[in-house]
Amino acid sequence: MSLSQKKINLLNDFVNGICESCHKPAKLQPHRIQRGNQGGKYILRNILMVCSDCHKAFHENEFNNMRSYS
């Protein structure tokens, strides 16, 4: 289940439009710290609001870490 645009907007306002990873102002996206397929839910303590570059980097790092365990 994903977040509604209204909730995304509220979270974006809460962090003042500043990426929680690189600390730059940007249009933000919610990133689940614990992945959905690992039981991670869209709840406040499991969400970082990040820019698209940081969001992409998080997922690339997750993918690379998963490959190293194979």
Secondary structure, 3 states (H helix, E strand, C coil): CCCCHHHHHHHHHHCCCECCCCCCECCCEEEECCCHHHCCCCCHHHEEEECHHHHHHHHHHHHHHHHHCC
